């Protein structure tokens, strides 16, 4: 049975924009918010996103790209 929209845990994930060395950008990459609570702030997100990139590269047969910069995605307000 599907969950009601209001029952979803708010803040479950943090969204990040990633810019790669070749200039390409990926937006709204999901990282579990629980990993970002420590003193390292957003640095653990880099490791999670690199692991996601490795999995994607493995499936696509292309080498993973090097991350140039990482920043939290801005949330559009309604």
PDB file with one MODEL, atoms N, CA, C and O in Angstrom:
MODEL        1
ATOM      1  N   UNK A   1       0.838  -1.170   0.000  1.00  0.00           N
ATOM      2  CA  UNK A   1       0.000   0.000   0.000  1.00  0.00           C
ATOM      3  C   UNK A   1       0.890   1.242   0.000  1.00  0.00           C
ATOM      4  O   UNK A   1       1.894   1.291   0.711  1.00  0.00           O
ATOM      5  N   UNK A   2       0.530   2.218  -0.776  1.00  0.00           N
ATOM      6  CA  UNK A   2       1.305   3.446  -0.881  1.00  0.00           C
ATOM      7  C   UNK A   2       1.146   4.306   0.371  1.00  0.00           C
ATOM      8  O   UNK A   2       0.101   4.307   1.022  1.00  0.00           O
ATOM      9  N   UNK A   3       2.203   5.030   0.682  1.00  0.00           N
ATOM     10  CA  UNK A   3       2.140   5.938   1.834  1.00  0.00           C
ATOM     11  C   UNK A   3       1.400   7.207   1.443  1.00  0.00           C
ATOM     12  O   UNK A   3       1.373   7.605   0.279  1.00  0.00           O
ATOM     13  N   UNK A   4       0.804   7.827   2.445  1.00  0.00           N
ATOM     14  CA  UNK A   4       0.182   9.128   2.227  1.00  0.00           C
ATOM     15  C   UNK A   4       1.298  10.158   2.070  1.00  0.00           C
ATOM     16  O   UNK A   4       2.345  10.032   2.706  1.00  0.00           O
ATOM     17  N   UNK A   5       1.093  11.163   1.242  1.00  0.00           N
ATOM     18  CA  UNK A   5       2.140  12.169   1.048  1.00  0.00           C
ATOM     19  C   UNK A   5       2.616  12.815   2.348  1.00  0.00           C
ATOM     20  O   UNK A   5       3.798  13.133   2.473  1.00  0.00           O
ATOM     21  N   UNK A   6       1.742  13.013   3.295  1.00  0.00           N
ATOM     22  CA  UNK A   6       2.103  13.670   4.547  1.00  0.00           C
ATOM     23  C   UNK A   6       2.917  12.766   5.465  1.00  0.00           C
ATOM     24  O   UNK A   6       3.532  13.251   6.415  1.00  0.00           O
ATOM     25  N   UNK A   7       2.934  11.462   5.201  1.00  0.00           N
ATOM     26  CA  UNK A   7       3.646  10.548   6.084  1.00  0.00           C
ATOM     27  C   UNK A   7       5.125  10.417   5.733  1.00  0.00           C
ATOM     28  O   UNK A   7       5.870   9.777   6.475  1.00  0.00           O
ATOM     29  N   UNK A   8       5.563  10.995   4.642  1.00  0.00           N
ATOM     30  CA  UNK A   8       6.968  10.930   4.257  1.00  0.00           C
ATOM     31  C   UNK A   8       7.810  11.753   5.228  1.00  0.00           C
ATOM     32  O   UNK A   8       7.431  12.860   5.610  1.00  0.00           O
ATOM     33  N   UNK A   9       8.931  11.212   5.613  1.00  0.00           N
ATOM     34  CA  UNK A   9       9.804  11.897   6.563  1.00  0.00           C
ATOM     35  C   UNK A   9      10.479  13.062   5.851  1.00  0.00           C
ATOM     36  O   UNK A   9      11.169  12.875   4.849  1.00  0.00           O
ATOM     37  N   UNK A  10      10.274  14.261   6.378  1.00  0.00           N
ATOM     38  CA  UNK A  10      10.872  15.457   5.806  1.00  0.00           C
ATOM     39  C   UNK A  10      12.342  15.480   6.195  1.00  0.00           C
ATOM     40  O   UNK A  10      12.699  15.165   7.331  1.00  0.00           O
ATOM     41  N   UNK A  11      13.184  15.851   5.255  1.00  0.00           N
ATOM     42  CA  UNK A  11      14.601  15.921   5.547  1.00  0.00           C
ATOM     43  C   UNK A  11      15.304  14.583   5.468  1.00  0.00           C
ATOM     44  O   UNK A  11      16.413  14.440   5.982  1.00  0.00           O
ATOM     45  N   UNK A  12      14.691  13.611   4.842  1.00  0.00           N
ATOM     46  CA  UNK A  12      15.257  12.277   4.714  1.00  0.00           C
ATOM     47  C   UNK A  12      16.530  12.299   3.864  1.00  0.00           C
ATOM     48  O   UNK A  12      17.467  11.543   4.118  1.00  0.00           O
ATOM     49  N   UNK A  13      16.553  13.172   2.852  1.00  0.00           N
ATOM     50  CA  UNK A  13      17.691  13.297   1.954  1.00  0.00           C
ATOM     51  C   UNK A  13      18.069  14.760   1.783  1.00  0.00           C
ATOM     52  O   UNK A  13      17.231  15.654   1.896  1.00  0.00           O
ATOM     53  N   UNK A  14      19.333  14.982   1.511  1.00  0.00           N
ATOM     54  CA  UNK A  14      19.805  16.307   1.121  1.00  0.00           C
ATOM     55  C   UNK A  14      20.121  16.222  -0.371  1.00  0.00           C
ATOM     56  O   UNK A  14      20.617  15.201  -0.848  1.00  0.00           O
ATOM     57  N   UNK A  15      19.837  17.280  -1.095  1.00  0.00           N
ATOM     58  CA  UNK A  15      20.079  17.304  -2.536  1.00  0.00           C
ATOM     59  C   UNK A  15      21.302  18.150  -2.838  1.00  0.00           C
ATOM     60  O   UNK A  15      21.499  19.214  -2.251  1.00  0.00           O
ATOM     61  N   UNK A  16      22.129  17.659  -3.769  1.00  0.00           N
ATOM     62  CA  UNK A  16      23.364  18.344  -4.123  1.00  0.00           C
ATOM     63  C   UNK A  16      23.468  18.532  -5.625  1.00  0.00           C
ATOM     64  O   UNK A  16      22.996  17.705  -6.405  1.00  0.00           O
ATOM     65  N   UNK A  17      24.098  19.642  -6.019  1.00  0.00           N
ATOM     66  CA  UNK A  17      24.472  19.883  -7.410  1.00  0.00           C
ATOM     67  C   UNK A  17      25.946  19.544  -7.523  1.00  0.00           C
ATOM     68  O   UNK A  17      26.753  19.963  -6.694  1.00  0.00           O
ATOM     69  N   UNK A  18      26.297  18.780  -8.556  1.00  0.00           N
ATOM     70  CA  UNK A  18      27.676  18.339  -8.739  1.00  0.00           C
ATOM     71  C   UNK A  18      28.176  18.870 -10.075  1.00  0.00           C
ATOM     72  O   UNK A  18      27.513  18.711 -11.100  1.00  0.00           O
ATOM     73  N   UNK A  19      29.361  19.507 -10.063  1.00  0.00           N
ATOM     74  CA  UNK A  19      30.022  19.948 -11.288  1.00  0.00           C
ATOM     75  C   UNK A  19      31.257  19.074 -11.446  1.00  0.00           C
ATOM     76  O   UNK A  19      32.042  18.919 -10.511  1.00  0.00           O
ATOM     77  N   UNK A  20      31.424  18.503 -12.640  1.00  0.00           N
ATOM     78  CA  UNK A  20      32.538  17.606 -12.906  1.00  0.00           C
ATOM     79  C   UNK A  20      33.669  18.342 -13.623  1.00  0.00           C
ATOM     80  O   UNK A  20      33.468  19.439 -14.144  1.00  0.00           O
ATOM     81  N   UNK A  21      34.859  17.734 -13.649  1.00  0.00           N
ATOM     82  CA  UNK A  21      36.050  18.332 -14.257  1.00  0.00           C
ATOM     83  C   UNK A  21      35.851  18.692 -15.728  1.00  0.00           C
ATOM     84  O   UNK A  21      36.456  19.646 -16.217  1.00  0.00           O
ATOM     85  N   UNK A  22      35.010  17.940 -16.435  1.00  0.00           N
ATOM     86  CA  UNK A  22      34.785  18.225 -17.858  1.00  0.00           C
ATOM     87  C   UNK A  22      33.760  19.337 -18.082  1.00  0.00           C
ATOM     88  O   UNK A  22      33.447  19.665 -19.227  1.00  0.00           O
ATOM     89  N   UNK A  23      33.234  19.921 -16.996  1.00  0.00           N
ATOM     90  CA  UNK A  23      32.284  21.027 -17.093  1.00  0.00           C
ATOM     91  C   UNK A  23      30.828  20.612 -17.048  1.00  0.00           C
ATOM     92  O   UNK A  23      29.949  21.471 -16.983  1.00  0.00           O
ATOM     93  N   UNK A  24      30.549  19.322 -17.080  1.00  0.00           N
ATOM     94  CA  UNK A  24      29.158  18.868 -17.018  1.00  0.00           C
ATOM     95  C   UNK A  24      28.637  19.001 -15.587  1.00  0.00           C
ATOM     96  O   UNK A  24      29.411  19.041 -14.631  1.00  0.00           O
ATOM     97  N   UNK A  25      27.321  19.068 -15.460  1.00  0.00           N
ATOM     98  CA  UNK A  25      26.691  19.251 -14.152  1.00  0.00           C
ATOM     99  C   UNK A  25      25.545  18.281 -13.993  1.00  0.00           C
ATOM    100  O   UNK A  25      24.820  18.005 -14.949  1.00  0.00           O
ATOM    101  N   UNK A  26      25.376  17.766 -12.798  1.00  0.00           N
ATOM    102  CA  UNK A  26      24.234  16.933 -12.431  1.00  0.00           C
ATOM    103  C   UNK A  26      23.579  17.589 -11.231  1.00  0.00           C
ATOM    104  O   UNK A  26      24.262  17.970 -10.280  1.00  0.00           O
ATOM    105  N   UNK A  27      22.279  17.722 -11.264  1.00  0.00           N
ATOM    106  CA  UNK A  27      21.551  18.392 -10.193  1.00  0.00           C
ATOM    107  C   UNK A  27      20.732  17.398  -9.383  1.00  0.00           C
ATOM    108  O   UNK A  27      20.366  16.324  -9.861  1.00  0.00           O
ATOM    109  N   UNK A  28      20.456  17.786  -8.152  1.00  0.00           N
ATOM    110  CA  UNK A  28      19.572  17.047  -7.251  1.00  0.00           C
ATOM    111  C   UNK A  28      20.031  15.616  -6.992  1.00  0.00           C
ATOM    112  O   UNK A  28      19.219  14.690  -6.999  1.00  0.00           O
ATOM    113  N   UNK A  29      21.321  15.435  -6.765  1.00  0.00           N
ATOM    114  CA  UNK A  29      21.848  14.127  -6.376  1.00  0.00           C
ATOM    115  C   UNK A  29      21.498  13.909  -4.919  1.00  0.00           C
ATOM    116  O   UNK A  29      21.788  14.761  -4.080  1.00  0.00           O
ATOM    117  N   UNK A  30      20.877  12.779  -4.602  1.00  0.00           N
ATOM    118  CA  UNK A  30      20.370  12.503  -3.262  1.00  0.00           C
ATOM    119  C   UNK A  30      21.436  11.870  -2.372  1.00  0.00           C
ATOM    120  O   UNK A  30      22.124  10.930  -2.770  1.00  0.00           O
ATOM    121  N   UNK A  31      21.557  12.410  -1.151  1.00  0.00           N
ATOM    122  CA  UNK A  31      22.474  11.899  -0.137  1.00  0.00           C
ATOM    123  C   UNK A  31      21.676  11.794   1.165  1.00  0.00           C
ATOM    124  O   UNK A  31      20.991  12.744   1.542  1.00  0.00           O
ATOM    125  N   UNK A  32      21.755  10.656   1.854  1.00  0.00           N
ATOM    126  CA  UNK A  32      21.026  10.536   3.129  1.00  0.00           C
ATOM    127  C   UNK A  32      21.434  11.637   4.106  1.00  0.00           C
ATOM    128  O   UNK A  32      22.621  11.845   4.358  1.00  0.00           O
ATOM    129  N   UNK A  33      20.457  12.330   4.644  1.00  0.00           N
ATOM    130  CA  UNK A  33      20.706  13.455   5.545  1.00  0.00           C
ATOM    131  C   UNK A  33      21.392  13.012   6.833  1.00  0.00           C
ATOM    132  O   UNK A  33      22.098  13.806   7.453  1.00  0.00           O
ATOM    133  N   UNK A  34      21.203  11.773   7.242  1.00  0.00           N
ATOM    134  CA  UNK A  34      21.810  11.276   8.475  1.00  0.00           C
ATOM    135  C   UNK A  34      23.337  11.291   8.404  1.00  0.00           C
ATOM    136  O   UNK A  34      23.999  11.378   9.439  1.00  0.00           O
ATOM    137  N   UNK A  35      23.898  11.208   7.214  1.00  0.00           N
ATOM    138  CA  UNK A  35      25.355  11.220   7.059  1.00  0.00           C
ATOM    139  C   UNK A  35      25.952  12.610   7.208  1.00  0.00           C
ATOM    140  O   UNK A  35      27.164  12.750   7.365  1.00  0.00           O
ATOM    141  N   UNK A  36      25.116  13.635   7.159  1.00  0.00           N
ATOM    142  CA  UNK A  36      25.603  15.005   7.129  1.00  0.00           C
ATOM    143  C   UNK A  36      25.493  15.718   8.470  1.00  0.00           C
ATOM    144  O   UNK A  36      25.628  16.940   8.529  1.00  0.00           O
ATOM    145  N   UNK A  37      25.253  14.980   9.544  1.00  0.00           N
ATOM    146  CA  UNK A  37      25.045  15.582  10.858  1.00  0.00           C
ATOM    147  C   UNK A  37      26.326  15.878  11.624  1.00  0.00           C
ATOM    148  O   UNK A  37      26.293  16.638  12.592  1.00  0.00           O
ATOM    149  N   UNK A  38      27.449  15.301  11.221  1.00  0.00           N
ATOM    150  CA  UNK A  38      28.681  15.421  11.996  1.00  0.00           C
ATOM    151  C   UNK A  38      29.422  16.720  11.777  1.00  0.00           C
ATOM    152  O   UNK A  38      28.904  17.656  11.168  1.00  0.00           O
ATOM    153  N   UNK A  39      30.640  16.763  12.280  1.00  0.00           N
ATOM    154  CA  UNK A  39      31.476  17.949  12.176  1.00  0.00           C
ATOM    155  C   UNK A  39      31.986  18.200  10.771  1.00  0.00           C
ATOM    156  O   UNK A  39      32.383  19.319  10.445  1.00  0.00           O
ATOM    157  N   UNK A  40      31.979  17.156   9.923  1.00  0.00           N
ATOM    158  CA  UNK A  40      32.469  17.284   8.555  1.00  0.00           C
ATOM    159  C   UNK A  40      31.486  18.002   7.640  1.00  0.00           C
ATOM    160  O   UNK A  40      31.811  18.286   6.487  1.00  0.00           O
ATOM    161  N   UNK A  41      30.297  18.297   8.133  1.00  0.00           N
ATOM    162  CA  UNK A  41      29.231  18.978   7.397  1.00  0.00           C
ATOM    163  C   UNK A  41      28.920  18.245   6.095  1.00  0.00           C
ATOM    164  O   UNK A  41      28.433  17.115   6.144  1.00  0.00           O
ATOM    165  N   UNK A  42      29.185  18.848   4.922  1.00  0.00           N
ATOM    166  CA  UNK A  42      28.793  18.254   3.640  1.00  0.00           C
ATOM    167  C   UNK A  42      29.872  17.368   3.024  1.00  0.00           C
ATOM    168  O   UNK A  42      29.640  16.789   1.963  1.00  0.00           O
ATOM    169  N   UNK A  43      31.035  17.244   3.645  1.00  0.00           N
ATOM    170  CA  UNK A  43      32.126  16.463   3.058  1.00  0.00           C
ATOM    171  C   UNK A  43      31.779  14.981   2.859  1.00  0.00           C
ATOM    172  O   UNK A  43      32.203  14.411   1.854  1.00  0.00           O
ATOM    173  N   UNK A  44      31.030  14.321   3.763  1.00  0.00           N
ATOM    174  CA  UNK A  44      30.660  12.927   3.516  1.00  0.00           C
ATOM    175  C   UNK A  44      29.823  12.735   2.243  1.00  0.00           C
ATOM    176  O   UNK A  44      29.778  11.637   1.687  1.00  0.00           O
ATOM    177  N   UNK A  45      29.171  13.789   1.792  1.00  0.00           N
ATOM    178  CA  UNK A  45      28.361  13.696   0.573  1.00  0.00           C
ATOM    179  C   UNK A  45      29.235  13.378  -0.635  1.00  0.00           C
ATOM    180  O   UNK A  45      28.796  12.680  -1.548  1.00  0.00           O
ATOM    181  N   UNK A  46      30.465  13.882  -0.651  1.00  0.00           N
ATOM    182  CA  UNK A  46      31.381  13.623  -1.766  1.00  0.00           C
ATOM    183  C   UNK A  46      31.626  12.120  -1.925  1.00  0.00           C
ATOM    184  O   UNK A  46      31.604  11.605  -3.043  1.00  0.00           O
ATOM    185  N   UNK A  47      31.857  11.419  -0.820  1.00  0.00           N
ATOM    186  CA  UNK A  47      32.085   9.979  -0.873  1.00  0.00           C
ATOM    187  C   UNK A  47      30.859   9.216  -1.363  1.00  0.00           C
ATOM    188  O   UNK A  47      30.975   8.275  -2.149  1.00  0.00           O
ATOM    189  N   UNK A  48      29.689   9.627  -0.895  1.00  0.00           N
ATOM    190  CA  UNK A  48      28.442   8.966  -1.312  1.00  0.00           C
ATOM    191  C   UNK A  48      28.216   9.182  -2.803  1.00  0.00           C
ATOM    192  O   UNK A  48      27.859   8.247  -3.519  1.00  0.00           O
ATOM    193  N   UNK A  49      28.421  10.400  -3.269  1.00  0.00           N
ATOM    194  CA  UNK A  49      28.204  10.700  -4.686  1.00  0.00           C
ATOM    195  C   UNK A  49      29.247  10.004  -5.552  1.00  0.00           C
ATOM    196  O   UNK A  49      28.930   9.552  -6.652  1.00  0.00           O
ATOM    197  N   UNK A  50      30.491   9.911  -5.073  1.00  0.00           N
ATOM    198  CA  UNK A  50      31.519   9.184  -5.830  1.00  0.00           C
ATOM    199  C   UNK A  50      31.149   7.711  -5.959  1.00  0.00           C
ATOM    200  O   UNK A  50      31.368   7.107  -7.009  1.00  0.00           O
ATOM    201  N   UNK A  51      30.593   7.129  -4.901  1.00  0.00           N
ATOM    202  CA  UNK A  51      30.159   5.734  -4.961  1.00  0.00           C
ATOM    203  C   UNK A  51      28.997   5.579  -5.950  1.00  0.00           C
ATOM    204  O   UNK A  51      28.964   4.617  -6.717  1.00  0.00           O
ATOM    205  N   UNK A  52      28.055   6.509  -5.935  1.00  0.00           N
ATOM    206  CA  UNK A  52      26.957   6.478  -6.901  1.00  0.00           C
ATOM    207  C   UNK A  52      27.506   6.563  -8.326  1.00  0.00           C
ATOM    208  O   UNK A  52      27.049   5.848  -9.218  1.00  0.00           O
ATOM    209  N   UNK A  53      28.498   7.451  -8.532  1.00  0.00           N
ATOM    210  CA  UNK A  53      29.106   7.610  -9.857  1.00  0.00           C
ATOM    211  C   UNK A  53      29.794   6.323 -10.310  1.00  0.00           C
ATOM    212  O   UNK A  53      29.714   5.952 -11.481  1.00  0.00           O
ATOM    213  N   UNK A  54      30.478   5.636  -9.371  1.00  0.00           N
ATOM    214  CA  UNK A  54      31.134   4.369  -9.719  1.00  0.00           C
ATOM    215  C   UNK A  54      30.119   3.331 -10.169  1.00  0.00           C
ATOM    216  O   UNK A  54      30.356   2.614 -11.141  1.00  0.00           O
ATOM    217  N   UNK A  55      28.997   3.244  -9.476  1.00  0.00           N
ATOM    218  CA  UNK A  55      27.952   2.288  -9.848  1.00  0.00           C
ATOM    219  C   UNK A  55      27.372   2.624 -11.217  1.00  0.00           C
ATOM    220  O   UNK A  55      27.152   1.733 -12.038  1.00  0.00           O
ATOM    221  N   UNK A  56      27.126   3.903 -11.461  1.00  0.00           N
ATOM    222  CA  UNK A  56      26.585   4.332 -12.757  1.00  0.00           C
ATOM    223  C   UNK A  56      27.587   4.040 -13.858  1.00  0.00           C
ATOM    224  O   UNK A  56      27.211   3.549 -14.922  1.00  0.00           O
ATOM    225  N   UNK A  57      28.866   4.338 -13.616  1.00  0.00           N
ATOM    226  CA  UNK A  57      29.912   4.106 -14.614  1.00  0.00           C
ATOM    227  C   UNK A  57      30.050   2.617 -14.922  1.00  0.00           C
ATOM    228  O   UNK A  57      30.251   2.235 -16.075  1.00  0.00           O
ATOM    229  N   UNK A  58      29.943   1.787 -13.901  1.00  0.00           N
ATOM    230  CA  UNK A  58      30.047   0.344 -14.088  1.00  0.00           C
ATOM    231  C   UNK A  58      28.924  -0.169 -14.989  1.00  0.00           C
ATOM    232  O   UNK A  58      29.149  -1.005 -15.864  1.00  0.00           O
ATOM    233  N   UNK A  59      27.730   0.336 -14.765  1.00  0.00           N
ATOM    234  CA  UNK A  59      26.576  -0.100 -15.559  1.00  0.00           C
ATOM    235  C   UNK A  59      26.628   0.431 -16.984  1.00  0.00           C
ATOM    236  O   UNK A  59      26.185  -0.241 -17.916  1.00  0.00           O
ATOM    237  N   UNK A  60      27.174   1.649 -17.158  1.00  0.00           N
ATOM    238  CA  UNK A  60      27.191   2.253 -18.490  1.00  0.00           C
ATOM    239  C   UNK A  60      28.432   1.879 -19.295  1.00  0.00           C
ATOM    240  O   UNK A  60      28.455   2.040 -20.515  1.00  0.00           O
ATOM    241  N   UNK A  61      29.473   1.377 -18.607  1.00  0.00           N
ATOM    242  CA  UNK A  61      30.700   1.016 -19.307  1.00  0.00           C
ATOM    243  C   UNK A  61      31.624   2.196 -19.563  1.00  0.00           C
ATOM    244  O   UNK A  61      32.592   2.076 -20.314  1.00  0.00           O
ATOM    245  N   UNK A  62      31.335   3.332 -18.948  1.00  0.00           N
ATOM    246  CA  UNK A  62      32.168   4.527 -19.091  1.00  0.00           C
ATOM    247  C   UNK A  62      32.920   4.770 -17.786  1.00  0.00           C
ATOM    248  O   UNK A  62      32.446   4.373 -16.721  1.00  0.00           O
ATOM    249  N   UNK A  63      34.088   5.417 -17.851  1.00  0.00           N
ATOM    250  CA  UNK A  63      34.807   5.714 -16.600  1.00  0.00           C
ATOM    251  C   UNK A  63      34.096   6.815 -15.816  1.00  0.00           C
ATOM    252  O   UNK A  63      33.487   7.702 -16.413  1.00  0.00           O
ATOM    253  N   UNK A  64      34.168   6.768 -14.483  1.00  0.00           N
ATOM    254  CA  UNK A  64      33.544   7.833 -13.682  1.00  0.00           C
ATOM    255  C   UNK A  64      34.293   9.147 -13.857  1.00  0.00           C
ATOM    256  O   UNK A  64      35.507   9.158 -14.057  1.00  0.00           O
ATOM    257  N   UNK A  65      33.564  10.248 -13.782  1.00  0.00           N
ATOM    258  CA  UNK A  65      34.160  11.574 -13.925  1.00  0.00           C
ATOM    259  C   UNK A  65      34.638  12.076 -12.564  1.00  0.00           C
ATOM    260  O   UNK A  65      34.072  11.727 -11.529  1.00  0.00           O
ATOM    261  N   UNK A  66      35.683  12.895 -12.578  1.00  0.00           N
ATOM    262  CA  UNK A  66      36.194  13.496 -11.343  1.00  0.00           C
ATOM    263  C   UNK A  66      35.312  14.679 -10.953  1.00  0.00           C
ATOM    264  O   UNK A  66      34.915  15.469 -11.809  1.00  0.00           O
ATOM    265  N   UNK A  67      35.009  14.800  -9.674  1.00  0.00           N
ATOM    266  CA  UNK A  67      34.168  15.880  -9.175  1.00  0.00           C
ATOM    267  C   UNK A  67      35.006  17.135  -8.986  1.00  0.00           C
ATOM    268  O   UNK A  67      36.038  17.109  -8.316  1.00  0.00           O
ATOM    269  N   UNK A  68      34.552  18.234  -9.582  1.00  0.00           N
ATOM    270  CA  UNK A  68      35.232  19.517  -9.433  1.00  0.00           C
ATOM    271  C   UNK A  68      34.683  20.281  -8.230  1.00  0.00           C
ATOM    272  O   UNK A  68      35.449  20.774  -7.402  1.00  0.00           O
ATOM    273  N   UNK A  69      33.353  20.379  -8.133  1.00  0.00           N
ATOM    274  CA  UNK A  69      32.754  21.071  -6.996  1.00  0.00           C
ATOM    275  C   UNK A  69      31.413  20.436  -6.638  1.00  0.00           C
ATOM    276  O   UNK A  69      30.777  19.753  -7.441  1.00  0.00           O
ATOM    277  N   UNK A  70      31.021  20.695  -5.401  1.00  0.00           N
ATOM    278  CA  UNK A  70      29.817  20.091  -4.841  1.00  0.00           C
ATOM    279  C   UNK A  70      29.139  21.147  -3.985  1.00  0.00           C
ATOM    280  O   UNK A  70      29.782  21.768  -3.138  1.00  0.00           O
ATOM    281  N   UNK A  71      27.831  21.359  -4.203  1.00  0.00           N
ATOM    282  CA  UNK A  71      27.099  22.326  -3.395  1.00  0.00           C
ATOM    283  C   UNK A  71      25.658  21.855  -3.209  1.00  0.00           C
ATOM    284  O   UNK A  71      25.116  21.118  -4.032  1.00  0.00           O
ATOM    285  N   UNK A  72      25.066  22.290  -2.126  1.00  0.00           N
ATOM    286  CA  UNK A  72      23.665  21.901  -1.892  1.00  0.00           C
ATOM    287  C   UNK A  72      22.766  22.569  -2.923  1.00  0.00           C
ATOM    288  O   UNK A  72      22.970  23.725  -3.293  1.00  0.00           O
ATOM    289  N   UNK A  73      21.776  21.826  -3.372  1.00  0.00           N
ATOM    290  CA  UNK A  73      20.815  22.366  -4.329  1.00  0.00           C
ATOM    291  C   UNK A  73      19.917  23.367  -3.640  1.00  0.00           C
ATOM    292  O   UNK A  73      19.540  23.178  -2.483  1.00  0.00           O
ATOM    293  N   UNK A  74      19.573  24.426  -4.341  1.00  0.00           N
ATOM    294  CA  UNK A  74      18.625  25.371  -3.782  1.00  0.00           C
ATOM    295  C   UNK A  74      17.226  24.816  -4.001  1.00  0.00           C
ATOM    296  O   UNK A  74      16.945  24.217  -5.039  1.00  0.00           O
ATOM    297  N   UNK A  75      16.365  25.013  -3.038  1.00  0.00           N
ATOM    298  CA  UNK A  75      15.014  24.493  -3.089  1.00  0.00           C
ATOM    299  C   UNK A  75      14.097  25.602  -3.590  1.00  0.00           C
ATOM    300  O   UNK A  75      14.065  26.697  -3.027  1.00  0.00           O
ATOM    301  N   UNK A  76      13.352  25.310  -4.652  1.00  0.00           N
ATOM    302  CA  UNK A  76      12.409  26.287  -5.193  1.00  0.00           C
ATOM    303  C   UNK A  76      11.203  26.381  -4.272  1.00  0.00           C
ATOM    304  O   UNK A  76      10.635  25.359  -3.885  1.00  0.00           O
ATOM    305  N   UNK A  77      10.815  27.585  -3.922  1.00  0.00           N
ATOM    306  CA  UNK A  77       9.653  27.782  -3.065  1.00  0.00           C
ATOM    307  C   UNK A  77       8.426  28.013  -3.922  1.00  0.00           C
ATOM    308  O   UNK A  77       8.487  28.657  -4.969  1.00  0.00           O
ATOM    309  N   UNK A  78       7.310  27.471  -3.455  1.00  0.00           N
ATOM    310  CA  UNK A  78       6.048  27.592  -4.207  1.00  0.00           C
ATOM    311  C   UNK A  78       5.329  28.845  -3.788  1.00  0.00           C
ATOM    312  O   UNK A  78       4.247  29.137  -4.299  1.00  0.00           O
TER     313      UNK A  78
ENDMDL
END
